[in-house]
Amino acid sequence: MNYDQIMQLALERGFYFPSCEIYADAQAGFWEYGPSGVSLKNKFVELWRREFVRRDRMMEIDGSQIMSEAVFVASGHLSSFADPIIGCQKCKSIFRADKLITEITSIVVPESADLTEFDKVILEKNIVCPKCKGTFEKAHKFNMMFKVGIGPESEPAYLRPETCQSIFVDFPRLFKTMRGKLPIGIAQIGKSFRNEISPRQSLLRLREFYQAEIEVFCNPNKLDNLEKFSEVENTEIRIMVEDDIKTMTCKQALDAGILPNKLVAYYLGLLIEFYQKTGIDVTKSRFRKLGDKEKAFYASVAFDFEVETTTGWLELVACNYRSDYDLTSHANKSKEKFEVLDDEIKVLPHVFELSMGIDRSLYTILEHSFRDDKENDRVVLSLKPYLAPIHVGILSLVKKDGLAEKAEEVFFKIRTKYDAFLDHSGAIGRRYRRLDEVGAPLAVTVDHQTLQDDTITVRIRDSMSQERIKISDLDAYIVKAITYP
Amino acid sequence: MNYDQIMQLALERGFYFPSCEIYADAQAGFWEYGPSGVSLKNKFVELWRREFVRRDRMMEIDGSQIMSEAVFVASGHLSSFADPIIGCQKCKSIFRADKLITEITSIVVPESADLTEFDKVILEKNIVCPKCKGTFEKAHKFNMMFKVGIGPESEPAYLRPETCQSIFVDFPRLFKTMRGKLPIGIAQIGKSFRNEISPRQSLLRLREFYQAEIEVFCNPNKLDNLEKFSEVENTEIRIMVEDDIKTMTCKQALDAGILPNKLVAYYLGLLIEFYQKTGIDVTKSRFRKLGDKEKAFYASVAFDFEVETTTGWLELVACNYRSDYDLTSHANKSKEKFEVLDDEIKVLPHVFELSMGIDRSLYTILEHSFRDDKENDRVVLSLKPYLAPIHVGILSLVKKDGLAEKAEEVFFKIRTKYDAFLDHSGAIGRRYRRLDEVGAPLAVTVDHQTLQDDTITVRIRDSMSQERIKISDLDAYIVKAITYP
């Protein structure tokens, strides 16, 4: 399977599609989740809550997307969250300097490089506008935050470029009122916004996107003092060591000095256990330590969690050790106190973060679940049953003879409890195929025998096998099929 | 109880608090949900999904918050979604014209009135700036949409002022790919944004807020052809008839001509059944038909669902019959076809909407659940157990003697499945009180007897009664306690 097949499925089966598509002024980088996509996303988020927030006793917040200017002065985004861009003197087209140089010359100039480095390569390699052959103006920085004006006075504020800033700003209140104790994770799911120059590939590079971020506040002197590490010490991760991917347990990676401390190792372990449960093939994953030029400006150590897809290695999670960068910056700018007591000693916490891209994760789940089952002339999404947009289809074999009404009766019994889809129309085989394509693990058929003895057939998505059960056993049957491991 | 008590509880127990509060440039009208608020909100949303989306077989989507300019040209928001404002010539303060006039003179000029009407009253009543006594400039319109610039070219786009616009714009694709059949509800939960002049009262008037909107697409010739109406025909609603609130069934209101048709009556019935399950006291509710000057510009018939709180009657849901206003506008502007087939006949659907404010609903749930139980020296949030931020507290009677470890064992068994809160520190009575204040229906205590016979005590929030059960029965006990009705 490849990106185009997933795209087609997404469009045809209501997973996602372009925003404002009926209008010519629709902007790139904005996508909508359709009914199947919303249902998959909700279940992904619920799994994330189970495996991080509940399991690790985190606090979850939901903050404003519009935040005041001072926040981004302190965070450094107002000065540093910018892409290098170049504009054509002739046709005025604008390009990202680093991307254009790499596309044309294969030379890699990191996006964080000094602006003069771009100008130098453009001059040396004689790079001209790919659209009109015009020459380029000097490279400059384009800030990727969206600015908004508040109130009739239009006071400056910004759509947050990452969800974590509310977590930092809210930390003093949360730690105090919620009686926090280090180390503690504070989590948030929500939209972030980046004014990308070149959004592309649907969910893979968006201007408006969903993040699930976890910021773990910890005592920097106790990073190896973490009892719960034993829960994941034998969990296997795949990690780049020099140019190879090695499979090892969290404990082995820690002992070999590949991971810096127990706290980082613990959360990378949780992360891989989570992704295993999403159905993503983690034998195609790797943690990759970033070099100094690749890291975000706030990170002192960073690992990207990447997964192999048909679009290449895709970064799903940035795992950044942000040290005290954020809390110090906000403390200085706001004059608020960010130190807390840890065993009676005052400490300014350090922060380790797991910054997850939800949209990219969903794309990867779709790609890794997609099976082109040619033998049976069908496409199947072999989603984990607890992530399936539809748990069960309820089908009448034919519409007449009272079968439609009987199917509705069955549907009514379970309609609020499960995601059930009632379908009467079309050949039964085609209806099964459609359910396979949205990954519904179960399909119930109401036939003439049902009218006699109140039994129904249940068809299993992956095996296509069928069994006959009593209607009264259906509820328990579904519960068992969709329960978390 | 009153607004201030709820506010205090919200701040102290992690329900909600101001955004960016550590900074002086924090803007009014932006609030954050803390851990208790997020959990309550998530459960409210899940109930909404059960009672509307699943029960009524709706489609749910999740669209972009930033939408292109053409959308709001067509919707009328660019020209009509504006508040009348007046600025002081001397101190430059800005006020909402209608509000200021009413505050000072008690004269009501509707916000949709012609601008000259405000100028006339200001002149006649000699209204001056309340801050500096300066005279006012002429009234003008202030558009309440937040504008953003996309890409380096800064092409104009807007943060959506209501979630429903994506539903309208996406309708042609959704109806076709999802094989829709009229009438069909399309639902969306998400943030909307309005640049209010005077945000106030925390969750009650926000600039960034959550809506749960349902747009029901229907054949205008079949508004009384709705079999499922029988599901709610005996459901009682309270509705304003002239100046009185009358209690009657949906069927009675329909027969008396107070509600215009079965479709509207059906959805108002669903709405009241939903709110009953939230724990809001629906004997303090009313549907109120809006007059022509009160209605939104797109509505041909409108009922507000209002609930009595200590802040007055609070509008929780706007129920608007939008007719073909939106689809016609988008069809004209985009040239896309919005007609669909209904029983082989081409029809341009009409739209009836339930536009719910989530934040206000949550406030009302808190206020209606709040009990100042002076007799027992406690505050209790008598939330419905399935809405409680914490399902169960797990407490060790004392920290020593291995009780903390035993409590952790109990916690570990249920931690991913329920919202459980593990708490070792402080007097047991104080820990019960804190759980009462966040509405946790159950508190489990691990004591010395637990070490002997693996039993625990369960304390019930509302009655404060306790019973001793086996640890192995706890899971089933919680399931039973938090199950939906």
Contacts between the chains, C-beta under 8 A, distances in Angstrom:
chain1	res1	chain2	res2	distance
A	11	B	177	7.3
A	12	B	177	5.9
A	13	B	177	7.2
A	14	B	59	7.5
A	14	B	174	7.2
A	14	B	177	5.8
A	14	B	178	5.4
A	17	B	170	7.5
A	17	B	173	6.1
A	19	B	63	6.1
A	19	B	64	4.0
A	19	B	67	6.7
A	19	B	68	8.0
A	19	B	166	7.0
A	20	B	64	7.4
A	20	B	67	5.6
A	20	B	68	4.5
A	20	B	70	7.3
A	20	B	71	5.8
A	20	B	169	5.9
A	21	B	169	7.7
A	21	B	170	8.0
A	21	B	173	7.2
A	22	B	169	5.8
A	22	B	172	6.9
A	22	B	330	6.9
A	22	B	334	4.2
A	22	B	336	4.2
A	23	B	68	5.4
A	23	B	70	4.1
A	23	B	71	6.5
A	23	B	169	7.5
A	23	B	333	7.6
A	23	B	334	5.6
A	24	B	70	7.1
A	25	B	68	4.6
A	25	B	69	5.9
A	25	B	70	4.9
A	25	B	155	7.2
A	26	B	68	5.2
A	27	B	66	7.6
A	27	B	68	5.9
A	27	B	150	4.6
A	27	B	151	7.4
A	27	B	155	6.6
A	27	B	157	6.0
A	30	B	64	4.1
A	30	B	66	6.1
A	30	B	67	7.7
A	31	B	64	6.9
A	32	B	61	6.0
A	32	B	62	6.8
A	32	B	63	4.2
A	32	B	64	6.2
A	32	B	166	6.1
A	32	B	170	6.1
A	33	B	61	6.2
A	33	B	62	4.1
A	33	B	63	7.6
A	34	B	59	7.6
A	34	B	61	5.7
A	34	B	170	7.7
A	34	B	173	7.9
A	34	B	174	6.6
A	34	B	177	7.5
A	34	B	178	7.4
A	35	B	59	4.3
A	35	B	60	5.8
A	35	B	61	6.5
A	35	B	174	7.6
A	35	B	178	6.2
A	37	B	62	7.2
A	38	B	60	4.9
A	38	B	61	6.1
A	38	B	62	4.9
A	39	B	60	7.4
A	41	B	62	7.0
A	50	B	416	4.4
A	50	B	417	7.7
A	51	B	416	7.0
A	54	B	415	5.5
A	54	B	416	5.0
A	54	B	417	8.0
A	54	B	418	8.0
A	54	B	419	6.9
A	54	B	420	7.5
A	55	B	415	6.0
A	55	B	416	5.3
A	57	B	415	7.6
A	57	B	422	6.8
A	59	B	14	7.6
A	59	B	34	7.6
A	59	B	35	4.3
A	60	B	35	5.8
A	60	B	38	4.8
A	60	B	39	7.4
A	61	B	32	6.0
A	61	B	33	6.3
A	61	B	34	5.8
A	61	B	35	6.5
A	61	B	38	6.1
A	62	B	32	6.8
A	62	B	33	4.2
A	62	B	37	7.2
A	62	B	38	4.9
A	62	B	41	6.9
A	63	B	19	6.1
A	63	B	32	4.2
A	63	B	33	7.6
A	64	B	19	4.0
A	64	B	20	7.4
A	64	B	30	4.1
A	64	B	31	7.0
A	64	B	32	6.2
A	64	B	208	5.4
A	65	B	65	7.8
A	65	B	191	6.5
A	65	B	208	6.3
A	66	B	27	7.6
A	66	B	30	6.1
A	66	B	146	7.6
A	66	B	193	7.4
A	66	B	207	7.2
A	66	B	208	5.6
A	67	B	19	6.7
A	67	B	20	5.6
A	67	B	30	7.7
A	68	B	19	7.9
A	68	B	20	4.5
A	68	B	23	5.4
A	68	B	25	4.6
A	68	B	26	5.2
A	68	B	27	5.9
A	69	B	25	5.9
A	70	B	20	7.4
A	70	B	23	4.1
A	70	B	24	7.2
A	70	B	25	4.9
A	71	B	20	5.8
A	71	B	23	6.5
A	85	B	152	6.0
A	87	B	152	7.6
A	94	B	151	7.6
A	94	B	152	4.4
A	94	B	153	7.1
A	142	B	152	5.4
A	146	B	66	7.6
A	146	B	148	4.5
A	146	B	149	7.4
A	147	B	148	7.2
A	147	B	149	7.5
A	148	B	146	4.5
A	148	B	147	7.2
A	148	B	148	6.1
A	148	B	159	7.2
A	149	B	146	7.4
A	149	B	147	7.5
A	149	B	195	7.8
A	150	B	27	4.7
A	150	B	195	6.8
A	150	B	207	7.2
A	151	B	27	7.3
A	151	B	94	7.6
A	151	B	195	6.7
A	151	B	197	6.8
A	152	B	85	6.0
A	152	B	87	7.6
A	152	B	94	4.4
A	152	B	142	5.4
A	152	B	197	6.4
A	153	B	94	7.1
A	155	B	25	7.3
A	155	B	27	6.6
A	157	B	27	6.0
A	159	B	148	7.2
A	166	B	19	7.1
A	166	B	32	6.1
A	169	B	20	5.9
A	169	B	21	7.7
A	169	B	22	5.8
A	169	B	23	7.5
A	170	B	17	7.5
A	170	B	32	6.0
A	170	B	34	7.8
A	172	B	22	6.9
A	173	B	17	6.1
A	173	B	21	7.2
A	173	B	34	7.9
A	174	B	14	7.2
A	174	B	34	6.6
A	174	B	35	7.6
A	177	B	11	7.3
A	177	B	12	5.8
A	177	B	13	7.2
A	177	B	14	5.8
A	177	B	34	7.5
A	178	B	14	5.4
A	178	B	34	7.4
A	178	B	35	6.2
A	179	B	425	7.7
A	191	B	65	6.5
A	191	B	191	7.3
A	193	B	66	7.4
A	195	B	149	7.8
A	195	B	150	6.8
A	195	B	151	6.6
A	197	B	151	6.8
A	197	B	152	6.4
A	207	B	66	7.3
A	207	B	150	7.2
A	208	B	64	5.4
A	208	B	65	6.3
A	208	B	66	5.6
A	330	B	22	6.9
A	333	B	23	7.6
A	334	B	22	4.2
A	334	B	23	5.6
A	336	B	22	4.2
A	415	B	54	5.5
A	415	B	55	6.0
A	415	B	57	7.6
A	416	B	50	4.4
A	416	B	51	7.0
A	416	B	54	5.0
A	416	B	55	5.4
A	416	B	484	7.4
A	417	B	50	7.7
A	417	B	54	8.0
A	418	B	54	8.0
A	419	B	54	6.9
A	420	B	54	7.5
A	422	B	57	6.7
A	425	B	179	7.7
A	484	B	416	7.4
